[in-house]
Amino acid sequence: MAIVIVGAGTAGVNAAFWLRQYGYKGEIRLLSKESVVPYQRPPLSKSFLTSETAESAIPLKPESFYTNNNISISLNTQIVSIDVGRKVVAAKDGEEYAYEKLILATGASARRLTCEGSELSGVCYLRSMEDAKNLRRKLVESASVVVLGGGVIGLEVASAAVGIGRRVTVIEAAPRVMARVVTPAAANLVRARLEAEGVGFKLNAKLTSIKGRNGHVDQCVLESGEEVQADLIIVGIGAIPELELATEAALEVSNGVVVDDQMRTSDTSIYAIGDCALARNLFFGTMVRLETIHNAVTQAQIVASSICGTSTPAPTPPRFWSDLKGMTLQGLGALKDYDKLVVAINNETVELEVLAYKQERLIATETINRPKRQGALGGSIKLPD
Ligand SMILES: Cc1cc2nc3c(=O)[nH]c(=O)nc-3n(C[C@H](O)[C@H](O)[C@H](O)COP(=O)(O)OP(=O)(O)OC[C@H]3O[C@@H](n4cnc5c(N)ncnc54)[C@H](O)[C@@H]3O)c2cc1C
């Protein structure tokens, strides 16, 4: 019987990879609702947006990987239900796939806007290759771009858009950008640099509606009454985990499919990994759903080791990176409940290092344009006793 993996993003493809690495000899079936061979998502908000990069240029693995490792991959295959009694999943076209073990790697989707005007043309989202190609076309035609949401993806899109000469305004409801993921020191440096490049910021600003003209976006209306001109609105207000299959199969679900340390759901034949999974993270000390490549790859390795019965890989601190207009931002560890920050900043060379401590223990670091230092700091973050 097969191991069936629903979703062929970073988590799903790496699970297939690690299953073979750990010696699994049976059938592995990757099922993807997308129509393209699995690709890397990070470039979509960075170089891909403003270049001629072909979609085939950013594959997750070369096509030979699937044939050489005897991994079957079915594209255009959206799974719509799981029959946990019969141990089969059913696709939209009616095809069924039997599993011995099922791995849900369904990821997340972009949170949608619901305010008045959100259905107008020119309101765009960025999650998939399809979205990125659409956005890339629209960026060429648009003079004024509004980015809704000053999170990592929003700022990456803003820096790409300003780099090709667009007038860009970021609208953010919080008092600062990237509030969820970095310290104020890093956030302020990033904002100052992007401002210097021409990006406008409206902080503490809430969008209430969008006005259109001839069915296309025209103005963003803020709670303050201010209106911001927009030919294109890119919505970057977070992602929502894809939980439908798990919910309908009556698996335990909260802000993610709840899994144990082996990535097992409440049904022991079904696992969940990556952006859709809510798992205990030893560095955070809580159940947490992370949306990073590092997390997807790590959990893919854990699920494969769990299925193959090999020892679980040693935990490594969470990490992420971002590329923003000449700035490489890197974060390591769990930036939570720190009681001391040591900040070193050089505005001229645009370099930053932040060390976050909790009771004298280093729990997280972040750097801008200091990749070697970030690498060296990697081993200094230890698990709490
Ligand atoms: C634009 C962008 C830029 C990013 N940049 C960075 C970065 O710089 N650094 C970083 O660490 N992280 C970055 N991330 C986050 C990172 O890409 C995700 O954390 C990672 O892709 C999660 O992998 P995943 O496999 O869990 O989910 P996904 O990559 O979302 O893959 C899930 C797949 O499952 C498919 N699927 C869902 N439901 C079904 C179904 N019912 N049937 C079949 N298929 C289904 C989806 O279509 C999708 O292809 C970025 C994300 C985006 C969107």
PDBQT file of the ligand as one rigid body, heavy atoms in Angstrom, charges set to zero:
ROOT
HETATM    1  C1  LIG A 401       5.285  34.617  -1.877  1.00  0.00    +0.000 C 
HETATM    2  C2  LIG A 401       5.872  33.859  -0.724  1.00  0.00    +0.000 A 
HETATM    3  C3  LIG A 401       7.184  34.098  -0.325  1.00  0.00    +0.000 A 
HETATM    4  C4  LIG A 401       7.737  33.407   0.745  1.00  0.00    +0.000 A 
HETATM    5  N1  LIG A 401       9.021  33.660   1.112  1.00  0.00    +0.000 NA
HETATM    6  C5  LIG A 401       9.574  32.965   2.125  1.00  0.00    +0.000 A 
HETATM    7  C6  LIG A 401      10.933  33.192   2.508  1.00  0.00    +0.000 A 
HETATM    8  O1  LIG A 401      11.623  34.041   1.949  1.00  0.00    +0.000 OA
HETATM    9  N2  LIG A 401      11.433  32.446   3.516  1.00  0.00    +0.000 N 
HETATM   10  C7  LIG A 401      10.696  31.496   4.169  1.00  0.00    +0.000 A 
HETATM   11  O2  LIG A 401      11.204  30.830   5.085  1.00  0.00    +0.000 OA
HETATM   12  N3  LIG A 401       9.404  31.274   3.839  1.00  0.00    +0.000 NA
HETATM   13  C8  LIG A 401       8.836  31.969   2.838  1.00  0.00    +0.000 A 
HETATM   14  N4  LIG A 401       7.529  31.761   2.495  1.00  0.00    +0.000 N 
HETATM   15  C9  LIG A 401       6.752  30.754   3.233  1.00  0.00    +0.000 C 
HETATM   16  C10 LIG A 401       7.015  29.368   2.658  1.00  0.00    +0.000 C 
HETATM   17  O3  LIG A 401       6.960  29.403   1.262  1.00  0.00    +0.000 OA
HETATM   18  C11 LIG A 401       6.002  28.377   3.223  1.00  0.00    +0.000 C 
HETATM   19  O4  LIG A 401       6.197  28.303   4.609  1.00  0.00    +0.000 OA
HETATM   20  C12 LIG A 401       6.169  27.004   2.597  1.00  0.00    +0.000 C 
HETATM   21  O5  LIG A 401       5.941  27.064   1.207  1.00  0.00    +0.000 OA
HETATM   22  C13 LIG A 401       5.209  26.015   3.229  1.00  0.00    +0.000 C 
HETATM   23  O6  LIG A 401       5.268  24.816   2.537  1.00  0.00    +0.000 OA
HETATM   24  P1  LIG A 401       4.026  23.824   2.542  1.00  0.00    +0.000 P 
HETATM   25  O7  LIG A 401       4.428  22.692   1.661  1.00  0.00    +0.000 OA
HETATM   26  O8  LIG A 401       3.585  23.556   3.910  1.00  0.00    +0.000 OA
HETATM   27  O9  LIG A 401       2.828  24.633   1.872  1.00  0.00    +0.000 OA
HETATM   28  P2  LIG A 401       2.641  25.187   0.401  1.00  0.00    +0.000 P 
HETATM   29  O10 LIG A 401       3.936  25.629  -0.160  1.00  0.00    +0.000 OA
HETATM   30  O11 LIG A 401       1.517  26.143   0.468  1.00  0.00    +0.000 OA
HETATM   31  O12 LIG A 401       2.179  23.900  -0.442  1.00  0.00    +0.000 OA
HETATM   32  C14 LIG A 401       0.922  23.300  -0.249  1.00  0.00    +0.000 C 
HETATM   33  C15 LIG A 401       0.471  22.713  -1.564  1.00  0.00    +0.000 C 
HETATM   34  O13 LIG A 401      -0.669  21.923  -1.345  1.00  0.00    +0.000 OA
HETATM   35  C16 LIG A 401      -1.597  22.137  -2.387  1.00  0.00    +0.000 C 
HETATM   36  N5  LIG A 401      -2.921  21.739  -1.895  1.00  0.00    +0.000 N 
HETATM   37  C17 LIG A 401      -3.662  22.331  -0.932  1.00  0.00    +0.000 A 
HETATM   38  N6  LIG A 401      -4.829  21.673  -0.753  1.00  0.00    +0.000 NA
HETATM   39  C18 LIG A 401      -4.812  20.636  -1.635  1.00  0.00    +0.000 A 
HETATM   40  C19 LIG A 401      -5.743  19.591  -1.938  1.00  0.00    +0.000 A 
HETATM   41  N7  LIG A 401      -6.910  19.507  -1.299  1.00  0.00    +0.000 N 
HETATM   42  N8  LIG A 401      -5.410  18.689  -2.904  1.00  0.00    +0.000 NA
HETATM   43  C20 LIG A 401      -4.208  18.776  -3.547  1.00  0.00    +0.000 A 
HETATM   44  N9  LIG A 401      -3.311  19.755  -3.318  1.00  0.00    +0.000 NA
HETATM   45  C21 LIG A 401      -3.598  20.663  -2.366  1.00  0.00    +0.000 A 
HETATM   46  C22 LIG A 401      -1.463  23.635  -2.626  1.00  0.00    +0.000 C 
HETATM   47  O14 LIG A 401      -1.986  23.994  -3.892  1.00  0.00    +0.000 OA
HETATM   48  C23 LIG A 401       0.058  23.792  -2.560  1.00  0.00    +0.000 C 
HETATM   49  O15 LIG A 401       0.642  23.534  -3.809  1.00  0.00    +0.000 OA
HETATM   50  C24 LIG A 401       6.947  32.448   1.433  1.00  0.00    +0.000 A 
HETATM   51  C25 LIG A 401       5.619  32.223   1.046  1.00  0.00    +0.000 A 
HETATM   52  C26 LIG A 401       5.082  32.913  -0.013  1.00  0.00    +0.000 A 
HETATM   53  C27 LIG A 401       3.643  32.655  -0.432  1.00  0.00    +0.000 C 
ENDROOT
TORSDOF 0
